[in-house]
Amino acid sequence: MSHVVSNLLHLAGYPVSLVVIARWVPVVRERRWRWFAAHQVGVAAVVVGWLLRGRAGPVAVNGGWLVVAAVWYALGGRATGSRLTRA
């Protein structure tokens, strides 16, 4: 049963997170919080899916990305006017 739930979590989580990763820079720069939230939920689903299978490696990799993405988003944002005018 846990493999079925794991597969469903992966089936939902990977496509959502990968679509957002494909547009990651605009998501961070333009503060697209809905996209970011979808990404975090997708990656969290993937992590839980791997946890249910008892796979420490994929949990560490995807869990690490979950944290890195949150920090990256928190530190990102729109460029200020002074940065836009610099050559």
ABEGO torsion letter per residue (X at the ends): XAAAAAAAAAAAAAAAAAAAAAAAAAAAAAGBAAAAAAAAAAAAAAAAAAAAAGBAAAAAAAAAAAAAAAAAAAABEBBBAAAAABX
